[in-house]
Amino acid sequence: MKTMPRPHGKAAAICHLLRNPRGFEAKIFTFLLNISVFYHAGTHPTKFYFPIFDTMIFIDTHCHVSDEAFSGEEEAYIARAREAGVDLMLLPDIDSSERPAMFALVDKHPDTLRPMIGLYPGSVGEGWKDEIDDMVRFLDRWEAETRRKVVAVGEIGLDYHEGKEFAREQKEALEWQLDFAARRGLPVNIHLRDAMGDFLEIIRRHKGLRGNMHAYSGSIESFRELQRLGDWYIGVGGVVTFKNAGLAEVVRDVPLDRIVLETDAPYLTPVPFRGKRNESSCIPLIAAKIAELKGVTPEEVAGITTDNAKNLFGI
């Protein structure tokens, strides 16, 4: 009988784990094996349940459940998220064109969905002050009618990715909203693309703020500078799972008690489902990757990031 070659490298490690399953490594291996099976079957992650995370509670701190990508599927979206252990989802505001639909959905699910209020930098133009006036009127009316509060001012920030035509207006709108958040005692949820220098310059004039850098793409040095200027967290989503993503190295260095989980659904879907529509039910994939990078258990990631979100957003 011909002797089969002995496995080596990754194959040897997998064989050893199959023979000697234990703790954290076994959970991660089982999780990734399940995902691989469903991925090759062409099944979206929201079609199955993550059994190794069945006792964990997650919070998706940034998702667009009212986006037209989920039109008519909002109830199913929320159900899939709850099945995956995501008990709370925070919805960022964009502008007056999308705000009514988002808040209407929140009002239908007040125990699961929590809203933010803000003017997205991509919606800032010459008439940004009119948008701000509309935002404040809407918020005051909603709070009076519902006796509830928003969890943050967001998503606000700077975005120069498509150009700097309205850079001055974006900076003015951001500073106004930072002051507004401070007056209302609210944290901020920041959207930032290709504008870290200008953002830090503004934050130096607004020391002491607390907030979250949504979809963080900066360096560890920029994060440390932010920490010197206020009480800041970073939002980590599907990008951390991308091959050769620089975010992975930053996540290794940022303390776990400064990280919150997010999806930015329907965008930035984690591997192995990159290219498909993202959902809050993908949060366990992100948690598993962070656990791998930091050498801790998924339970630790779930527990600490959930506490972080509760502390930051007052939920």
Backbone hydrogen bonds, N-H to C=O, Kabsch-Sander energy under -0.5 kcal/mol:
donor,donor_aa,acceptor,acceptor_aa,energy
11,A,8,H,-1.1
13,A,9,G,-1.9
14,I,10,K,-2.3
15,C,11,A,-2.3
16,H,12,A,-2.5
17,L,13,A,-2.1
18,L,14,I,-2.3
19,R,15,C,-2.0
20,N,16,H,-2.3
26,A,22,R,-2.4
27,K,23,G,-2.0
28,I,24,F,-2.6
29,F,25,E,-2.6
30,T,26,A,-2.7
31,F,27,K,-2.5
32,L,28,I,-2.7
33,L,29,F,-2.6
34,N,30,T,-2.5
35,I,31,F,-2.2
36,S,32,L,-2.4
37,V,33,L,-2.1
38,F,34,N,-2.1
39,Y,35,I,-2.7
40,H,36,S,-2.5
41,A,37,V,-1.1
42,G,39,Y,-1.6
43,T,38,F,-2.8
47,K,44,H,-2.3
48,F,45,P,-1.4
53,F,50,F,-1.7
54,D,51,P,-1.3
56,M,53,F,-1.9
58,F,85,G,-3.0
60,D,88,L,-2.4
61,T,59,I,-0.8
61,T,261,L,-2.6
63,C,90,L,-1.7
64,H,265,A,-2.9
65,V,63,C,-0.9
67,D,64,H,-1.7
70,F,67,D,-2.3
71,S,68,E,-1.5
73,E,70,F,-2.8
77,Y,73,E,-2.8
78,I,74,E,-2.4
79,A,75,E,-2.1
80,R,76,A,-2.6
81,A,77,Y,-2.2
82,R,78,I,-2.5
83,E,79,A,-2.1
84,A,80,R,-1.5
85,G,82,R,-1.5
86,V,81,A,-2.6
87,D,58,F,-1.5
87,D,85,G,-1.1
88,L,58,F,-1.0
89,M,112,T,-2.6
90,L,60,D,-2.8
91,L,114,R,-3.0
93,D,154,G,-2.1
98,E,95,D,-1.2
99,R,95,D,-2.0
102,M,98,E,-1.8
103,F,99,R,-2.6
104,A,100,P,-2.1
105,L,101,A,-1.8
106,V,102,M,-2.1
107,D,103,F,-2.4
108,K,104,A,-1.0
108,K,105,L,-0.5
109,H,105,L,-1.1
109,H,106,V,-0.7
112,T,109,H,-1.3
113,L,109,H,-2.9
114,R,89,M,-2.3
116,M,91,L,-2.0
117,I,152,A,-1.9
120,Y,94,I,-2.7
120,Y,118,G,-0.6
123,S,120,Y,-2.1
124,V,121,P,-1.5
128,W,125,G,-1.4
130,D,127,G,-0.8
131,E,127,G,-1.4
132,I,128,W,-2.2
133,D,129,K,-2.3
134,D,130,D,-2.2
135,M,131,E,-2.3
136,V,132,I,-2.5
137,R,133,D,-2.2
138,F,134,D,-2.4
139,L,135,M,-2.5
140,D,136,V,-2.6
141,R,137,R,-2.1
142,W,138,F,-2.7
143,E,139,L,-2.9
144,A,140,D,-1.8
145,E,141,R,-2.2
146,T,142,W,-2.5
147,R,143,E,-2.0
151,V,115,P,-2.7
153,V,187,P,-2.4
154,G,117,I,-1.3
154,G,152,A,-0.7
156,I,189,N,-2.3
158,L,191,H,-1.5
160,Y,193,R,-2.4
163,G,160,Y,-1.4
167,A,164,K,-1.6
170,Q,166,F,-2.8
171,K,167,A,-2.3
172,E,168,R,-2.2
173,A,169,E,-2.9
174,L,170,Q,-2.4
175,E,171,K,-2.5
176,W,172,E,-2.3
177,Q,173,A,-2.2
178,L,174,L,-2.5
179,D,175,E,-2.1
180,F,176,W,-2.1
181,A,177,Q,-2.6
182,A,178,L,-2.1
183,R,179,D,-2.4
184,R,180,F,-2.1
185,G,181,A,-0.8
185,G,182,A,-0.6
186,L,181,A,-2.7
188,V,210,R,-1.6
189,N,153,V,-2.4
190,I,188,V,-0.5
190,I,212,N,-3.0
191,H,156,I,-3.2
192,L,190,I,-0.5
193,R,158,L,-1.7
199,F,195,A,-2.3
200,L,196,M,-2.7
201,E,197,G,-1.9
202,I,198,D,-1.9
203,I,199,F,-2.7
204,R,200,L,-2.0
205,R,202,I,-1.5
206,H,203,I,-1.4
208,G,229,L,-3.1
209,L,206,H,-1.0
211,G,231,D,-2.1
212,N,188,V,-2.5
213,M,233,Y,-2.5
214,H,190,I,-1.4
214,H,212,N,-1.2
216,Y,213,M,-0.8
216,Y,235,G,-1.6
223,F,219,S,-1.8
224,R,220,I,-2.2
225,E,221,E,-2.0
226,L,222,S,-2.3
227,Q,223,F,-2.2
228,R,224,R,-1.4
229,L,225,E,-0.9
229,L,226,L,-0.8
230,G,226,L,-1.2
231,D,209,L,-2.9
232,W,230,G,-0.7
233,Y,211,G,-2.1
234,I,258,R,-2.4
235,G,213,M,-2.6
236,V,234,I,-0.5
236,V,260,V,-2.6
237,G,235,G,-0.5
238,G,268,L,-0.6
240,V,237,G,-1.6
241,T,238,G,-2.0
242,F,239,V,-1.6
245,A,242,F,-1.7
248,A,245,A,-1.2
249,E,246,G,-0.7
250,V,246,G,-1.4
251,V,247,L,-2.9
252,R,248,A,-1.7
253,D,249,E,-1.1
253,D,250,V,-0.6
254,V,250,V,-2.3
258,R,255,P,-2.1
259,I,256,L,-1.5
260,V,234,I,-2.3
262,E,236,V,-1.7
263,T,62,H,-1.2
264,D,62,H,-3.4
267,Y,264,D,-2.5
273,F,270,P,-2.0
275,G,276,K,-0.5
276,K,273,F,-2.5
278,N,266,P,-1.6
282,C,279,E,-2.0
283,I,280,S,-2.0
285,L,282,C,-1.3
286,I,282,C,-1.1
287,A,283,I,-2.4
288,A,284,P,-2.3
289,K,285,L,-1.7
290,I,286,I,-2.2
291,A,287,A,-2.3
292,E,288,A,-2.1
293,L,289,K,-2.5
294,K,290,I,-2.2
295,G,291,A,-1.3
296,V,291,A,-1.7
301,V,297,T,-1.8
302,A,298,P,-2.9
303,G,299,E,-2.8
304,I,300,E,-2.8
305,T,301,V,-2.3
306,T,302,A,-1.9
307,D,303,G,-2.0
308,N,304,I,-2.4
309,A,305,T,-2.2
310,K,306,T,-2.3
311,N,307,D,-2.6
312,L,308,N,-2.7
313,F,309,A,-2.6
314,G,310,K,-1.2
315,I,310,K,-1.1
